[in-house]
Amino acid sequence: MRSSISSLTTITTSQKPTCRVPIPFIEKDSAVNEHIDQMRLSATKALLERRDVIVVASVSAIYGLGDPDLYLKMMLHLTVGTIIDQRAILRRLADLQYTRNDQAFQRGTFRVRGEVIDIFPAESDDIALRVELFDEEVERLSLFDPLTGHIESTLQRYTVYPKSHYVTPRERIVQAMEEIKVELAERRKVLLDNNKLLEEQRLSQRTQFDLEMMNELGYCSGIENYSRFLSGRGPGEPPPTLFDYLPADGLLVIDESHVTIPQIGGMYRGDRARKETLVEYGFRLPSALDNRPLKFEEFEALAPQTIYVSATPGNYELEKSGGEVIDQVVRPTGLLDPIIEVRPVGTQVDDLLSEIRKRSVINERVLVTTLTKRMAEDLTDYLEEHGERVRYLHSDIDTVERMEIIRDLRLGEFDVLVGINLLREGLDMPEVSLVAILDADKEGFLRSERSLIQTIGRAARNINGKAILYGDKITASMAKAIGETERRREKQQLYNEEHGIVPQGLVKDVVDILSMGEGLAKTKAKGRGKSRGASSVVEPDVQALTPKALQQQISDAGSADDEACAKPGVRRGGTGSRQAA
């Protein structure tokens, strides 16, 4: 049996958090990615049902995920032969936040046809459940394709999981509402005693509205800010996270730990600073401070057995491992770390242009790193003026377009990519044979030992890999980075000689960089050097579409903010719904 591999990342494709800066109040606005939401629910379901599970998660794993105990209590267990009233099933589905929709059957909905109830599980993307009743008895349970109606299999039992990790039993909501009212009264008194009349009125109106919504619907916008009451936690206690769903003997692997560990440490402080301002000005109750990511100390206490993975481990990982460091620098393909050369700064641009032309003739790519955005843009303009196909990449470019730029580089639509600090961890481009680091002797964060090693490593996927560091002197960071790279290269060469391995170039499918469960349409380029315009993937006629492709067309047509719905036969992915919380 194959292991279950799931993904758990932040549920939103874009998010503007609630904040006050400090005069205007900015309400939270986020776009929920339905596919990512489905994968998150699928991940926790797999953890609760199986032992052979691999979950690939971002640092959002340390954010609150909903109490697993309440989540388990809300499940709907169905078994063939069980005596249960149809209305009881429908009420339970409503409690799980499923909605009835007899017309558009989609994830998180159910429909009723006589004594047959079709349920589209929230954690599934292509399989639905059919419950057939006879005289208040579950006669048959079957899984079917929601598009074609084809029965895939029959079951003896099935568990319907809640639509949200934050679903809460009614009695817990009622109890939480009473606790919220008590805190509201206490906070109002504090504000009035300090003559903060506007803040008191603002807090009262907002909280009373939330209480009415919770009483009528069972949830409200921003209900996560009351998570302390809903989960029954005390002030200051850590929120339930993905770690609460893991078994005691689980294994945590932290990739690129030299970056991830500092991120985990900084998230609590950033979240706290923002919410303290909201509490001070009456936008939230003090309990909202407990809707937070884990503190670093809490993360350390909850994390199971851990493996830190990094080409440049930080001091924390080295200390935590107690010297148990495994040096995995030998590659199965026999590829070596790149050759490194140091050249003077005075002629770096002209020398770089010469090196680029050598690579473009043999259809290889070049990465160039600069110190500033302005320098990256100016260098791009200069190289364009000299006939090179070049684009730049920095933080002003949105995430999807970054992926498209990297894909276009691999496809050969341009030869040179100029960047600052993004051409580092995670970029796996076998076509890149040269990495040029301008002003490498300017000691600092962008030219530290770890930054240099990571940037140099981008050329380690090509059999002709080479890195050129432009500097008039060799700094301590340069010396360490060069020394470490040469040590690894020597070890790799020795291993290859001992085992008769001939280095071979890495072959990787270009589409891998955009494969995340569903396609991403190309967006319009915004003048980042020479590039192609916007393009769409045109499908053949509807008759020739596969069921999945047809379902995607239907989904696109139902998306109000997707221009694809106006173009017959044009498929575009990554649709999501808007949500304010």
C-alpha positions in Angstrom: 0.0 0.0 0.0 1.3 3.5 -0.9 1.9 6.0 1.8 -0.4 9.1 2.0 1.4 12.2 0.9 -0.4 15.5 1.7 0.2 19.2 1.8 -0.6 21.7 4.4 0.2 25.4 3.7 -1.5 28.7 4.3 -5.1 28.5 3.2 -5.0 31.9 1.4 -3.5 32.7 -1.9 -3.3 36.4 -0.9 -4.0 38.0 2.5 -4.2 41.5 4.0 -4.3 41.0 7.7 -6.4 43.0 10.2 -4.2 45.9 11.4 -4.2 49.5 12.5 -1.2 51.7 11.4 -2.3 53.4 13.7 -4.9 55.9 12.3 -6.8 53.8 9.6 -8.2 50.4 10.5 -7.6 47.9 7.8 -10.1 45.0 7.8 -8.7 41.6 7.0 -9.2 40.6 3.4 -8.0 37.3 2.0 -8.6 35.0 -1.0 -9.0 31.4 0.0 -7.6 28.9 -2.4 -10.2 26.1 -2.5 -7.6 23.5 -3.7 -5.2 24.3 -0.8 -8.1 24.2 1.6 -9.0 20.7 0.3 -5.4 19.6 0.7 -5.2 20.8 4.3 -8.3 18.9 5.2 -7.0 15.8 3.4 -3.8 16.1 5.3 -5.4 16.1 8.8 -7.8 13.3 7.7 -4.8 11.1 6.7 -3.0 11.8 10.0 -6.1 10.8 12.0 -6.8 7.6 9.9 -3.4 6.3 8.9 0.2 5.7 10.1 2.0 5.9 6.8 1.5 9.6 6.1 3.9 12.3 4.8 2.7 15.9 5.2 4.6 18.7 3.3 3.9 21.9 5.3 5.0 25.5 5.3 5.6 27.4 8.5 1.8 27.9 8.7 2.0 24.5 10.6 2.8 26.5 13.8 -0.5 28.6 13.4 -3.7 27.6 15.1 -5.5 24.8 13.2 -8.5 24.0 15.3 -8.7 21.7 18.3 -8.3 18.1 17.2 -10.5 16.8 20.1 -13.5 19.0 19.0 -12.7 18.1 15.4 -13.0 14.4 16.2 -16.2 14.8 18.1 -17.9 16.5 15.2 -17.4 13.6 12.7 -20.4 11.9 11.2 -20.0 8.1 11.2 -22.2 6.2 8.8 -22.4 2.4 8.7 -24.5 0.1 6.5 -27.5 -1.2 8.6 -27.5 1.8 11.0 -31.0 3.0 11.9 -31.0 6.8 11.4 -33.5 9.4 10.3 -32.8 11.3 7.1 -33.4 14.6 8.8 -30.9 13.7 11.5 -28.2 13.2 8.8 -29.0 16.5 7.2 -28.9 18.3 10.6 -25.5 16.7 11.3 -24.2 17.8 7.9 -25.3 21.3 8.6 -23.5 21.2 12.0 -20.4 20.2 10.0 -20.9 23.4 8.0 -21.9 21.5 4.8 -24.5 23.4 2.7 -27.3 21.9 0.7 -27.1 22.6 -3.1 -29.2 20.4 -5.3 -28.0 22.3 -8.5 -24.2 22.8 -8.2 -22.7 19.8 -6.5 -19.3 20.8 -5.3 -16.8 20.3 -2.5 -18.4 20.9 0.9 -22.0 20.5 -0.3 -24.7 17.8 -0.3 -27.9 17.2 -2.3 -31.0 15.2 -1.5 -33.0 13.1 -4.0 -35.8 11.1 -2.3 -34.1 8.8 0.1 -30.7 9.3 -1.5 -28.2 11.8 0.0 -25.1 12.7 -2.0 -22.3 14.2 0.0 -19.2 15.8 -1.5 -16.5 15.5 1.3 -14.6 18.7 2.0 -11.3 16.9 1.9 -11.9 15.3 -1.5 -11.5 16.7 -5.0 -12.8 14.0 -7.2 -14.8 11.5 -5.2 -18.2 11.9 -3.5 -20.3 9.7 -1.2 -23.8 8.4 -1.9 -25.9 7.4 1.1 -29.0 5.3 0.2 -31.7 4.9 2.9 -34.6 2.5 3.1 -37.2 3.0 5.9 -34.7 5.0 8.1 -31.9 2.4 7.6 -28.6 3.0 5.8 -29.0 0.4 3.0 -25.9 1.2 0.9 -22.8 3.4 1.0 -20.9 4.0 -2.2 -18.2 6.3 -3.6 -18.9 7.8 -7.1 -17.5 10.2 -9.6 -19.4 13.5 -9.0 -19.1 14.4 -12.7 -20.0 11.2 -14.5 -22.0 9.5 -11.7 -20.0 6.3 -12.1 -19.9 4.2 -9.0 -16.3 3.5 -8.0 -16.8 1.2 -5.0 -19.2 0.3 -2.2 -18.4 0.5 1.5 -19.5 -0.9 4.8 -18.7 2.3 6.7 -17.6 5.9 6.0 -16.7 8.9 8.2 -17.7 12.4 7.0 -15.2 15.0 8.4 -16.1 18.6 9.1 -15.8 21.2 6.3 -13.6 23.3 8.5 -11.0 22.7 11.2 -12.7 25.3 13.3 -16.1 23.7 13.5 -17.4 23.6 17.1 -20.3 21.8 18.9 -23.3 24.0 19.7 -22.9 23.6 23.5 -19.2 24.7 23.3 -20.3 27.8 21.3 -22.9 28.7 23.9 -20.4 28.4 26.7 -17.8 30.4 24.7 -20.4 33.2 24.2 -20.9 33.5 27.9 -17.1 33.7 28.5 -16.8 36.4 25.7 -19.5 38.5 27.4 -17.7 38.4 30.7 -14.4 39.5 29.0 -16.3 42.2 27.1 -17.7 43.6 30.3 -14.3 43.7 32.0 -12.6 45.3 29.0 -15.4 47.9 28.7 -14.8 48.9 32.3 -11.1 49.3 31.7 -11.6 51.5 28.6 -14.2 53.7 30.3 -12.0 54.1 33.4 -9.3 55.4 31.0 -11.8 57.8 29.3 -11.5 55.8 26.0 -15.1 56.3 24.9 -14.6 55.8 21.2 -12.6 52.5 21.8 -15.3 51.3 24.2 -18.1 51.9 21.7 -16.1 50.4 18.8 -15.4 47.2 20.8 -18.9 46.8 22.1 -20.5 47.1 18.7 -18.1 44.7 17.0 -18.2 42.1 19.7 -22.0 42.2 20.1 -22.4 41.7 16.3 -20.0 38.7 16.4 -22.0 37.2 19.3 -25.2 37.5 17.3 -23.7 35.8 14.3 -22.3 33.0 16.5 -25.7 32.5 18.1 -27.6 32.4 14.8 -25.1 30.8 12.4 -22.6 29.1 14.7 -19.7 31.1 13.3 -18.8 34.7 12.5 -16.2 36.6 10.5 -12.9 36.4 12.3 -14.1 33.7 14.7 -10.5 32.6 15.0 -10.0 35.6 17.3 -12.2 33.8 19.9 -10.4 30.5 19.5 -9.2 30.6 23.1 -12.8 30.3 24.3 -13.9 27.9 21.6 -11.1 25.4 22.5 -11.4 25.9 26.2 -7.8 27.2 26.7 -6.6 29.4 29.4 -4.9 32.8 28.8 -1.4 32.4 27.3 -1.8 28.7 26.5 -0.4 27.6 23.1 -3.0 27.1 20.3 -3.7 23.7 18.8 -1.6 23.3 15.6 -0.6 20.6 13.2 1.7 19.2 15.8 -1.4 18.2 17.9 -2.5 15.9 15.0 0.9 14.1 14.8 1.5 10.9 16.6 4.0 10.8 19.5 6.5 8.9 17.5 6.2 11.2 14.5 9.3 12.6 12.6 9.8 16.3 11.7 12.1 17.2 8.8 12.9 20.9 8.5 14.1 21.7 5.0 16.4 24.8 4.6 16.5 25.0 8.4 18.9 28.0 8.4 16.0 30.0 7.0 13.0 28.2 8.5 14.1 28.3 12.1 14.5 32.1 12.3 11.1 32.4 10.6 9.5 30.3 13.3 11.2 32.4 15.9 10.0 35.7 14.5 6.4 34.9 13.7 5.1 35.2 17.2 6.7 38.6 17.8 5.4 40.0 14.6 1.8 38.7 15.2 1.9 40.0 18.8 3.0 43.5 17.8 0.1 43.9 15.3 -2.6 42.6 17.6 -1.5 44.6 20.6 -2.4 47.7 18.6 -5.8 46.3 17.7 -6.6 45.5 21.4 -5.3 48.9 22.5 -7.7 50.8 20.1 -10.7 48.7 20.8 -10.9 46.6 17.6 -10.4 43.3 19.4 -10.7 41.8 22.9 -7.5 41.0 24.7 -8.2 37.2 24.2 -7.5 37.8 20.5 -3.8 37.9 21.4 -4.1 34.1 22.0 -5.0 33.5 18.4 -1.4 33.3 17.4 1.4 31.1 16.1 3.5 29.1 18.5 6.3 30.8 20.5 9.7 29.3 19.6 9.9 27.7 23.1 6.5 26.1 22.5 7.6 24.9 19.1 10.6 23.2 20.6 8.5 21.5 23.3 5.9 20.2 20.8 8.2 19.2 18.0 8.8 15.4 17.7 12.1 13.9 16.8 13.6 16.3 14.3 16.0 16.2 11.3 17.4 19.6 10.2 18.3 19.7 6.5 20.5 22.5 5.1 23.5 23.0 2.9 24.4 25.9 5.2 23.2 24.9 8.7 22.8 27.7 11.3 24.3 27.9 14.8 21.1 26.7 16.3 20.9 23.5 14.3 24.6 22.8 14.9 24.2 23.2 18.7 20.9 21.3 18.8 22.3 18.3 16.9 25.1 18.0 19.4 27.7 17.4 16.7 25.7 14.7 14.9 26.0 16.2 11.4 25.8 14.0 8.4 27.6 15.5 5.4 25.5 14.5 2.3 27.4 16.2 -0.5 27.7 13.3 -2.9 25.2 13.3 -5.7 23.8 10.1 -7.4 24.5 11.7 -10.8 28.2 12.4 -9.9 27.8 16.1 -10.4 30.4 18.3 -8.8 30.1 21.6 -7.0 31.0 24.4 -9.4 34.4 25.8 -10.1 34.9 29.2 -8.5 36.9 32.1 -9.9 37.5 35.5 -8.4 37.8 38.5 -10.8 38.2 42.3 -10.3 35.2 44.6 -9.9 36.4 47.3 -12.3 35.6 45.3 -15.4 32.8 43.1 -14.0 30.0 44.3 -16.3 32.0 43.9 -19.5 33.5 40.6 -18.3 30.0 39.4 -17.4 28.7 40.3 -20.9 31.5 38.2 -22.5 30.7 35.2 -20.3 27.0 35.5 -21.1 27.7 35.3 -24.8 29.8 32.2 -24.3 26.8 30.5 -22.6 24.1 31.6 -24.9 25.9 30.1 -27.9 25.7 26.6 -26.3 22.2 27.1 -25.0 23.0 27.4 -21.3 21.6 29.9 -18.8 23.2 32.5 -16.5 22.2 33.8 -13.1 23.5 37.2 -11.9 23.1 38.6 -8.4 23.4 42.3 -7.5 23.1 44.2 -4.2 20.1 46.4 -5.0 16.9 46.5 -7.0 18.0 49.6 -8.9 21.3 47.9 -9.9 19.4 44.8 -11.0 17.1 46.9 -13.2 19.9 49.0 -14.6 22.0 45.9 -15.4 19.0 44.4 -17.2 18.6 47.5 -19.3 22.3 47.5 -20.1 22.4 43.9 -21.2 19.3 44.4 -23.3 20.9 47.3 -25.1 23.7 44.9 -26.0 21.3 42.4 -27.5 21.1 39.9 -24.7 17.8 38.2 -23.7 17.5 39.1 -20.1 15.0 39.7 -17.3 15.2 40.6 -13.6 13.6 39.1 -10.5 13.1 40.8 -7.2 10.6 41.2 -4.3 8.4 43.7 -6.3 7.4 40.8 -8.6 4.5 38.7 -7.3 4.9 35.0 -6.5 3.1 33.6 -9.6 5.0 35.8 -12.0 8.3 34.7 -10.3 7.4 31.1 -11.1 6.7 32.0 -14.7 10.0 33.9 -15.1 11.9 30.9 -13.8 10.0 28.6 -16.1 10.7 30.8 -19.1 14.4 30.8 -18.2 14.4 27.0 -18.2 12.5 26.9 -21.5 15.1 29.2 -23.1 12.9 32.2 -23.8 15.7 34.3 -22.3 19.2 33.5 -21.3 20.0 35.7 -18.3 18.2 36.2 -15.0 19.3 39.1 -12.8 18.3 39.0 -9.1 19.2 40.0 -5.6 18.3 37.6 -2.8 15.8 35.3 -4.5 18.2 33.3 -6.6 19.1 31.0 -3.7 17.4 28.2 -1.8 14.8 26.1 -3.6 15.8 27.0 -7.2 16.6 23.9 -9.1 17.6 24.8 -12.7 19.8 22.3 -14.4 20.1 24.6 -17.4 22.1 27.2 -15.4 25.9 26.7 -15.9 27.1 30.1 -14.7 26.4 32.1 -11.5 27.9 35.6 -11.4 28.0 37.4 -8.1 28.7 41.1 -8.5 30.4 43.1 -5.8 31.1 39.9 -3.9 33.6 41.7 -1.6 30.9 43.9 -0.1 30.7 42.1 3.3 27.1 42.0 4.7 23.9 39.8 4.7 23.8 39.4 0.9 27.4 38.5 0.8 27.7 36.4 3.9 29.2 33.0 3.9 25.8 31.2 3.9 24.4 33.5 1.2 27.5 33.0 -1.0 27.4 29.2 -0.6 23.6 29.1 -1.4 24.0 31.3 -4.5 27.1 29.4 -5.8 25.1 26.2 -5.4 22.6 27.2 -8.1 25.3 26.2 -10.6 25.8 22.8 -9.1 23.0 21.2 -11.2 25.0 21.6 -14.5 27.9 19.5 -15.6 29.7 22.7 -16.7 28.8 24.6 -13.5 30.9 27.6 -12.7 30.7 30.6 -10.3 32.4 33.9 -10.8 32.8 36.2 -7.7 33.7 39.7 -8.7 35.7 41.4 -5.9 38.9 43.4 -5.5 39.7 41.5 -2.3 38.8 38.2 -0.7 36.7 38.8 2.4 36.4 36.4 5.3 33.0 35.3 4.0 34.3 34.7 0.5 37.3 32.7 1.8 35.0 30.5 3.9 32.5 30.0 1.0 35.3 29.2 -1.5 37.0 26.8 1.0 33.7 25.0 1.8 32.8 24.6 -1.9 36.3 23.3 -2.8 36.2 20.8 0.1 32.9 19.5 -1.2 34.1 19.3 -4.7 37.2 17.4 -3.7 35.1 14.9 -1.7 32.8 14.4 -4.7 35.7 13.9 -7.1 37.3 11.3 -4.8 34.0 9.4 -4.5 33.4 9.4 -8.2 37.0 8.1 -8.8 36.6 5.3 -6.2 33.3 4.1 -7.6 33.9 4.8 -11.3 31.1 7.3 -11.6 31.1 9.6 -14.7 29.2 12.9 -13.9 26.0 13.3 -15.8 23.9 16.3 -16.3 20.6 16.5 -14.3 17.4 16.1 -16.4 14.3 17.7 -14.9 10.9 18.3 -16.5 10.2 22.0 -16.8 6.6 21.7 -15.8 7.6 20.5 -12.3 8.0 24.1 -11.2 4.4 24.8 -11.7 2.8 21.5 -10.7 0.9 21.9 -7.5 -2.3 19.9 -8.0 -3.8 22.3 -10.6 -2.4 24.4 -13.4 -1.5 28.1 -13.1 -2.3 30.2 -16.1 0.3 32.6 -17.3 -0.2 36.2 -16.2 0.7 39.3 -18.2 4.3 40.2 -18.0 5.0 43.6 -16.5 8.0 44.8 -18.5 10.6 42.8 -16.6 12.9 42.7 -19.6 12.2 40.8 -22.8 9.4 38.3 -22.3 6.4 36.8 -23.9 2.9 38.3 -23.5 0.1 36.7 -21.7 -0.9 33.3 -23.0 -3.7 30.8 -22.3 -3.9 27.0 -22.8 -6.5 26.4 -25.4 -8.3 23.0 -25.0 -9.8 21.1 -27.9 -13.6 21.0 -28.3 -15.7 19.9 -25.3 -16.4 16.5 -26.9 -12.7 15.6 -26.7 -12.2 16.7 -23.1 -11.6 14.2 -20.3 -14.0 14.3 -17.4 -11.4 16.1 -15.2 -10.8 18.7 -17.9 -14.5 19.2 -18.4 -14.9 19.7 -14.6 -12.2 22.3 -14.7 -14.0 24.1 -17.5 -17.2 24.1 -15.4 -15.3 25.4 -12.4 -13.7 28.2 -14.4 -17.1 29.3 -15.8 -18.5 29.5 -12.3 -15.7 31.8 -11.2 -16.9 35.4 -11.3 -13.4 36.9 -11.2 -11.9 34.7 -13.9 -11.7 36.1 -17.4 -11.5 32.6 -18.8 -15.3 32.2 -18.4 -15.7 34.6 -21.3 -13.5 32.6 -23.6 -14.9 29.2 -24.8 -12.3 26.5 -24.7 -9.8 28.4 -22.6 -8.7 26.7 -19.4 -7.3 28.7 -16.5 -6.4 27.4 -13.0 -5.9 28.7 -9.5 -9.4 29.9 -9.0 -10.5 30.8 -5.4 -13.2 32.5 -3.6 -13.1 35.8 -1.7 -13.5 35.8 2.0 -13.3 38.5 4.6 -12.6 37.4 8.1 
